[in-house]
Amino acid sequence: MEVCYLFGLLFVALTAGTSGDDGQVTFLSELSSKPAQKLSKYGWYGNVRLQRFHIPEETAVARWLFSVTKGHSFHCGQHNVTIHIRWGAPPVINPTGLVFPNATLWSPCLSLSLPVTSQSSATFNLTDPAPGDWYVAAHLPEDDGRIEQKGFPSCSYFFQPQLSIRRAVDTPVLQQGTVLTQTAAPDRPARLKLYVPEFSSSVSVSVANCSSGEAAGSGNCSLLLRLGSASLQQGPLTVNCSGISCSASLSNPPWDTWLRVVVESSQVDRNVTFSVASSHTVGCKPKSTGLKADDDLKKLNGSSTSTGNSSVVTDAATLSNQSAALGTPLPASACVWSIPVLYEEVDALSLRFTPVSGPNISVTDARPTLLTYPLHTQATGGTLNLQLTLNTTNATLGNSSSVVACLSPWAPVLELNHSQPCRTALFGGYGVAVNNSVPKAVVRLPFPQSTTWYLTLQLTCNSSSCGNTSVVSVVPEVFISACVEDCGPYGECRLLRSFSYLYAACDCKAGWNGWGCTDDSTAQSYSRQLTSTLLLTLSNLFFLPAIVVAVNRLYITEASVYLFTMFFSTFYHACDQPGVAVLCIMEYDALQYCDFLGSICSIWVTILCMARVRATAKYTLFMLGALLIAMSLQLDRKGLWNLLGPILCAIMFMVITWVYQGVRRRHCYPPSWQRWVLYLIPGALCALVGVCLYIFAETEDNYYYTHSLWHALVATCVVFLLPPKDKDREVLGWSRGFSWSWSWRPRVCGYTLCQSSKDELYTVT
């Protein structure tokens, strides 16, 4: 299960009655836990362990417990586990201080560091957290580049987060025009909520008639009034009330949501009673479209796109000219021009937003143009892209004119000018501008928050009026992509998954780094990439001597396996290169599988050939081993025991046969000391050094020459370890296939004289 919810029905009766302690609010306790996951050293975002928690509405307190345990008992030293927390979307992190792509904006999230030796835990408390999805990401320090073989013992750490919350179930609702009487204590604040409808321009909450028992006439209640929730990046609006009344207001509050109101008392051991009321103002609404949807459907089908665009531009120009001629402000019903947007899902983490009226949007100086982009949770794992392009074919902007745009979450900014910042009451926005000198502007937001985003456009001029140019056309392109510019030429966009949640990140190569693989501080040069490719591919030519020796000694099956390994290892490493020096003759997965299969089978047939068993047994073991190796590689291709298992089994079988021959002959086997000194010992040393390099010495930086040395050592050890040719190779049947000489044997009385030969299959010279 994704989340194990342990709903403890712990009804904490904190209040009762109209004059209760805590405004008659009842709290419930809810617990959630995630399974432990193995941590990885940070190299890219795919090494991060991401967990998602959901905090419901009206949560008063959230408490996370982060536990890290070590997987092995041997000493690994102390490591720092870094934990990142963000609300609304996965955290955008940069632990190595790399460069982000151009026009990519991000804000740091909350980060915690947890030192770990064997087992450690830490807690994080958050009061009045924002409702919705919260994301927790954890990783070990930066990767040192060492390549760890799968299945080999190493230091491992497991991370498990747990969440405990206290949620209010009967929070009083503040309605406009209604006054509520509440009581706040130092340890039990009064909790309320109010609904902010769409198109609200301001919200205010006022506290009056404050009294506190013995000090009822003192005129100082010392209340703390908070509006909003805590989201780590943005906090609530806080007002200190020192008299018997105070108020707090928000301009551009978040739309279509519940707003939390908390009133606390700072007086020790004293309850404070007060009355509270709220109000909201709707300053601007778009013109109503009515209930008929025929026009929108026609625009959606493209049958009246040009007509719709031209009529819209004409209406805007007419309305602007009429307003300028009359010298009066625009009516409330026409203070903003809202354009419907088509929401289209293209692929996983790929969304496209298209204005129904067409790509060109008319922008005036008299009123803002508003476009709405709803982002669901499934879209937060990608990148939100905004490309604003000025269309200069219909109208030309003056030197002092520009089109200002503001992209903001939760609520739009409906007053755009050079002095007005692009932000709302509780959340910041992202502002851009286009003009004649800068006709295109781009903004990229990795992992955008799950909410409704608003794009506001308006024509602004430095002078009092824009003159003849009062309507211009722009092309706003808003879309969700998996990665920033598909990670460029030196990266690959990977789709990642945390249980049912999908997100994407760039896996960079050839020394390039960063969120979009644009940081070239450690990038490999073309000569380095070419050298790496040539070393890893040409080092497989060391198998040519092994093939020649095998053919010369009539080990044709073994030679075919070596040829297979050399071919696929060469082209696998030519396709596996991280840079531009790449050559793939078939799919990468097929090349990798054939390379691994050929490498292990080469070792398997070589050791079995050294065992010097009869042909039937040897070729049966060849086929059986190849089938088992193919099966194990399909199950776990990079497992260490896929390499060591066949090697150990073959060595054990060879030792058994050699011991048997030594006991039967009453002599050490193989009997020749030259065979041991000149062939077996050097071959075994080459194999041992190669295996040690493969398991212990390979890193990301030295891979191209250590792995090339592994190729050379493995191929060289085959030349040393292959046994000499059998004296009676014709008995095995191979010499007949390659000898074209004719032999004649005399016939006596109709019978052919048989050539007497004695099988000496186990003689080694």
Secondary structure, 3 states (H helix, E strand, C coil): CCCEEEEEEEEECCCCCCCCCCCCCCEEEEEEECCCEECCEECCHHHCEEEEEEECCCEEEEEEEEEEEECCCCCCCCEEEEEEEEECCCCCCCCCCCCCCCCECCCCCEEEEEEECCEEEEEEEEECECCEEEEEEEEEEECCCECCCECCCCCCEEEEEEEEEEEECCCCEECCCCCEEEEECCCCCEEEEEEECCCCCEEEEEEEEEECHHHCCCCCCCEEEEECCECCCCCCEEEEECCCCEEEEEECCCCCEEEEEEEEECCCCCCEEEEEEEEEECCCCCCCCCCCCHHHHHHHHCCCHHHHHHHHHHHHHHHHHHHHHHCCCCCHHHCCEEECEEEEEEECCEEEEEECCCCCEEEECCCCEEEEEECCHHHCCCEEEEEEEEECCCCCCCCCEEEEEEEEECCCCCCCCCCCCCECCCCECEEEEECCCCCEEEEEEECCCCCEEEEEEEEEECCCCCCCCCEEEEEEEEEEECCHHHHCCCEEEEEEEECCEEEEEEEECCCCECCCCCECCCCCCHHHHHHHHHHHHHHHHHHHHHHHHHHHCCCHHHHHHHHHHHHHHHHHHHHCCCCCCCCCCCCHHHHHHHHHHHHHHHHHHHHHHHHCCCHHHHHHHHHHHHHHHHHHHHHCCCECHHHHHHHHHHHHHHHHHHHHHHHHHCCCCCCCHHHHHHHHHHHHHHHHHHHHHHHHHCECCCHHHHHHHHHHHHHHHHHHHCCCCCCCHHHHCHHHHHCCCCCCCCEECCEECCCCCCCCCCCCC
